Amino acid sequence: MVPGAVPGGAAGGALKKALFIVGLLIVAFCVVPLPSAPAQTAPLREAKGIGPLRAGAARVRIELPEHPILAGYAGHRRARDATQPVYARAIVLEAGTARMVLASIDTLLVPPRFWNPDVCALVAATHTHTGPGGLWGNVVAGWLGSGSPDDDHRWAVQRALEESVRQAAASLGPARLQMGRELWPQGPARARSEGPIDPELVALRLRRPSGGAIATVVVYAMHPTSAPHEELSADWPAQLDTGEAPTLVLQGAVGNTTWPRDAPVGPPIARKIEEVLADAPRLSEAPIDCFATEVSARPQASKSVPWLFRTAVSNALLLAFEHTAMQTRMRIGPVTLLGVPGEPVGELGLKARPVVLVGLAGGYLGYVETPERWEQGMGESAKTYFGPGLAHALGLWPQ
């Protein structure tokens, strides 16, 4: 034997031990669920007041490079055409000693921990699938559709959001509130999977005492996927925001809702907004309140994953994605909005009434299907990665 050489048997034994340990770890990963930390239970932001309404609003363009990263579809995409503007929009509301913020952004989703304001806020994405991407610093999420992580894109959207809030606060003044809501089964929204859709349209308009519009808010559930895939666009929500006063489009229970391929989308919604607001009273005083807290759910692979691999996939999801998000409940006079950090299906919106669900708000935990439909492997359950427990965790389905 050559002096200093390691006996072949010893080297082989060490390799076998290493492979055995690796094998045990793989088996454990496949059969033992990883622990997850509980979410905070204390409220993170609160505001409550009643009295004369004050409001301000602003719309700020998101300044992006020539060929920005797009979010909305799997893979990495950049816009060939980026001439259409995309915006962040904000409304600041005050009543009594309370102040709160309602904001919308022309993008696919609001990533976890995207913005941490010093006031209670509900921040939602319009969910356009051709908006600026790269906002979520997660490579896996980037490939799945949020766009390759890019700090410059994230900062551009944050700057526009913060500037819209700043300008809205600077324009605060006396306001009158109008609110209308109507079931609209003849509207353009269409179901794309099993289960009912939520056809309700909710509209709020803030005006000055002189009658001039400050801003309009519309909640209507319909996926914005009608624009060309390689074109920067806010999709159909942009068709509602054509006036001097901004229009904030908020998605409702959008999870299983798509648009018609044979009819216009924006114009009928714009007409319906004016119709439901035509005779709405103008309130100069109203209660407002806002309550934001953190919610958490445990990842769970859908039933489309073979049973043998479900624990492994669930563990991988826990490691790959945030499992906490912000949930905000906001009351504006006669209507209460509940921000959902994901894409709830229509049945959840119907069940929540009179509360109005606002999807894609405060983070992203994926699709939210009903527990019953998830167990049957129907509807949008194959797209979920937090299983039937997510609807429970968000308070959208009784335990």
N, C-alpha and C positions, 0 to 999 in steps of 0.2 A: 504494500500500500504506500502511495506517495505521502511523505510527511505533511501534516496539516490538512489533508483531504477529509471531507465529511463522508462518513459511510453512506452508501446509497440507501440502505435500509432506514437510517435516521431521517434523511431528507424526505424519503417517500412517506414515512410516518407523519412528519410534520405537515406535509401537504394534505394527507388524508384527514388529519385533525382540522386543518383550516377549512377544507371543503365540507366536513361534517358540521362545523359551527355555522358556516354560511348557509348550509341546507336547513339547519334548525331555525336560523333567523328568518329564512324565506317562509318556512312552514308556519312559524309564529305570526309573521306578517299576514299570512293568508287566513289564519283561523282566530287570531286574538285581536279584538277591536282595540285600537289605540285610545288612550284617555283624551278627553278634551276639557279645556278649562271652562268653568261656568262664566256666563256673561255678568256684567254689572247689573244690579237690580235697582240702584238708586237713579232717580231722574238726572239727566245730564244738563238739561236746560228747561226752564219753566217760565211762563209769563201768563198773567191773567189780569184783565182790566175791563172796565165798562165806562162809557161816556162818549162825548163827541168824537167822531172818527177823524183821524188824520191819515193821509196816505201820500205816497210818492212812488213813482215808477220810472224805470229807465231800461233802455235796450242798448247793449254795447256789442259791437262786432268783435268776433274772435279773430285775431290777426294770426294767420298761418303762413307757412312757406309756400312756394310756388306749386309743389306737388305734395300736399300733406298726406300723412297716413290716414287711412279710412278705417272705421270700425263698422261691423255689421255682418260680416260673412267670414267663414273660416279661411285661414291663410293670411298672407300679408299683402295688402293692397295700398297703392298710392293713387291719388286722383290725377287723371289726365287733364281734367278740366276743373279748376278751382275758382272760377269767376263768380259763382253764386255765393252771397254772404251767408254766414252762419253766426248766431248770436247767443249771448247770455242775456237773460231778462230777469228783472227783479222788481218786486213790490215790497215796500216797507209800510207796515201798518201800525198805528198807535191808537190806543183808547185808554183813558185814564193814565196810569203809570206803566202800562204794558206796551212793549214794542216787539214785533216779530217780523220775520222775512219769509216771503214766498218767492221762489225762483225757479226758472226752467232754463235748461241748456240744450242747444241743438247738438246732441250727441247720442250715442247708443245707450250709454248707462252712466250712472254716477259711481265711480269706484269706491271701495271702502276707504274711509278716513280721507276723503277728497278735500273737505273743507271743514274747518273747526271755528265757526263764528262765535262771537261773544254774546249773541242773542239766540233765542229759540228760532229755528229755521226749518222749513221744509223745502228741500232742494231736489228737483226731479229732472230727469232727461226726457226730451221729447221722443226718444227712442228711434230717431232716424237711423237707418242702416247705411247711410252714406255721409255721416257726420265725422268730425275729427276723431281719430283713434289714438292709441298709444298712451291713454290716460292712466291705465291700470298697470302698475309696475309688477306684472306677473306674466312670465313668458308663456306659461300654459294657456292662460286666459287670452293672451295676445294671439296665439295660433288659433284658438277656438272662435275668435271673432272680435275681440276688443282692440286689436291692432298691436303691432310690435311696440313694447314700452319705449316711450320717448319723453324725456324730461322737458324738452322745449315745448312739445305739444301740451303737456300737462300744465306747465306754467302759463302758456298762452290762454288756456281755458280758465284757469284760476284767476288770472289777471282780469279777464273780461267779466267773470262773475263778481269779483270783489269791486271792480269799478262800477258795475251796474248797481250793486247794493249801495255804494258810496253816493252815486248820483241820485238814486231813488231817495235816500235819506236826506240829501241836500234839497230835494224838491218837496219835502213834506208840507202838506197844507190841509185845510178843511176838506172833507170828502163826504160824498153820499154813496151808499151802497145799494146796488140792485142785484137780485138773485132770481134765477128761474131754472127750473129743471123739468125735463119731460122724457117719458119713455118714447123711444123713436124706433120701433121695429121696422119701419120702412126706410131707415137710414142706410148709408152705404156700407156699414160694417157687416161682415159675413163670418160665419163659423168656419173654422178650418179643421176641426176635429170633434170628437164626441163631446156632448155636454152643451148646455145653453150658453149664449153670449149675454153680456149685459148691454142692452141697447140704449141706456139712459144717456142723455146729454145734459150736463150741468153747466150753467154759465153765470158768471159774476161780472159786474161792471162797476168800476169806481169812477165817480164824476166829481168835478168841482161844484160848489153851490151854484155857480153860474151856468152849469150844464155841460161844460167841456169834459171830454173823456180823459181820465188819468190812465186807465189800463183795463183790459178785459182778460178774464180767466175762463178757459173752457176745459172741461174734463170730458173726454170721449175716447172710448177704447177702440183703436184700429191700428194695426201694425203699419208704420211708415216704411214700406218696402217697394214703393212704386217708382222710385227714381233709378236712372241708369247706374249700374254698380260701380263704375269708374269715374263718377262725377260727384264732386263735393256738393251736397245739397241737404237742406233741412226737410226735403220731401214735402208731403202734403201739409204739414203744419205751417210751412212758409206761406201758403196761400191764404191763411187766415190773418197774417200779421203784415198787413199792407198799409195801415193808417199811421198817423203820427204817434198816437198812443200805442204802446206795445200790447200785443196779445200773447198771453202765456198759454201754451197748449200743454196740458197734462194728460198722460195716458191713464185710463181707468183700469178695469180688469181686462187687460189686453192679451193675456196668455194664449187664448185660443181664437183670437179674432184677426181677420185679415180684411183686405179691401177688394171691391169688385173689379174685375178686369174689363168690364164692358160699359163702365159709366164714369163720369167725372166724380172726383172725390171732394176737393176743397170747396167749390161753390155751394153745394147743398148744405154743407156744415155751416158756412158763413151765413147763409139765409136762415137756418134754424136758430143760430145764436140770436139774431135780431128778432126772430119770432118769439122766442121764449122770454126775451127781455122787454118786449114792446110795452107790456102793461105792468111790469114789475114795479112795486113801490120803491121809492128812494128813501133810504134810512139814513138819518144824520147821526143817530146814536145806535150803538150795537155792542154787545159783549164780544170780546175776542179773548181767546186763550190758546196756549200752545204748550205741549208737553212732549219732550223728546227723551228717549231712553235707549239703552242698548238691548238688542235681542240676540239670541244665539240658538243655533240648531245643530244637530249632529249629522254630518254627511251620511247618506245611505244610498248605495247603488240601486238603480231602478231594476225592475224585474226583467228588463230586456237583457241584463247581464246574467250569464249562466250562474246557477246557484253556487257552484264550486268556487267561483271567483268573486263573489259579492263582498265578502269581508275584505279581501285584498283591495278591491276597487274602492270601497268605502274608506279604508285607511289611506289610500293614495289621494283621494279627494280631500281628506282632512289635512294632509300635508300640503296639497297643491293650492287650496283656496282658503280665503278668510271664511270663518264660520260665525262671525258676528257682524252686525250692521246696526245702523240707526233707524229707529222707528219714531215718527213724529205724528202726533194727533193735533190738528189745528182747527179751531173753531173760528169762523168768521161770520158773525151774526147768525143767520138762520141755517147755516150749513156747516157740517163738520167734515174735514178731510182727514183721511188716515193714510200716511205715506207707507207704502209697502216696498221693501228693498228687494224687488224681484218682479216677476211677471205672473200675477194671479190670474186664474181663469175666470170666465164669466160667472159661473155659479157662486164663486166666493164674493163677487161684487153684488150679486142679487141678495145673498144671505146677509151682507153687511148693512143693508139699508136700514135706516135713513142715512147712515154714515156713507160717505163717498170714498171709495178706494182710489188712491193715486199710486200707480205702479212706477217702477224704476226710480224710486226715491230713497235717498239716504244710504246707498250701498247696493250690493247685488248678491243675492243668494240663489239666483236662478229662477226657474219656473216654479209656481206654487199650484199644485193640482189638489183636488179634493182627496182625502184619505181613501174614500171608497173607490174612486176611479183609479187611484194609484194601485190599490190592491188588485184590481182587475187588469192592470197593464193597459189601460185605455187613456184616451184624451192626450194630454201633454206629458204623461208620466214618464215616457222614455227620455224626455229632455231634462227631467229633474235630477238633482244630485244631493238633495237634502231630504228626500223621501217624504212619507206622509206626515212626519212629525213637524215639518215646516209650517204647515197651515195651523197646527196647534200652537207652535212657538210664537207665531205672529198674532195669535188671538182671533184667527179667521174661521176656526172650526172648533166646536166644543170638544173637550177631552172625553 
